[in-house]
């Protein structure tokens, strides 16, 4: 399948957005101090990780 330049750029942008989301959530999970917020991140992090793989 051949992609046009703008399609390849859009796909790269989408992939990087997913990587950045996973990276940020992992960082936040390590540094969050509020127990409620930590619970929310822990509940969503595995789901986000499965979606991006």
N, C-alpha and C positions, 0 to 999 in steps of 0.2 A: 504494500500500500504506500503510495507516494503522497506526501503532505506538501502543501504549499507553505511558503515561508511563514505567513501569518498563522497558519494552523499549527505548525511546529512551535511557534512562539507561544501561542495560547496553551498548548499542551504542556510546555515547559513551565509556564506560569502556574497552571493548575497543580502540577506535580510539586513545585516548590512551595505552594501554599499549603499543601498537605504535610510536607516535611516540616515546615515552620510551625504548623499547628501542633504536631506531635512533639517537636522539640520544646516549644513553649510550655506545653502542659507538663512535660517531664520536669522542666526547670521549676515551674510553679509548685509542683507536687513536692519537690525537695525543700522548698523554701517557705511554703505557706505556714502560718502560725495559727490561723483560725481553724478550729476543729470542724466546724460546719462546712467551710469552704473546702477544706482538705477532703472531706467525705464526698462532696460534689465532684471534685476533680477525680478522685479515685473511682467513682462510679462511672464517669464518662471516659476516662483514659483508655481502658481496655477496648471499649466500643470504637473509639476513634482509631486506635491502633489497628484493629481488625479491618476497618473500612479502608484504610490507606494502603494495606498490603495487597 
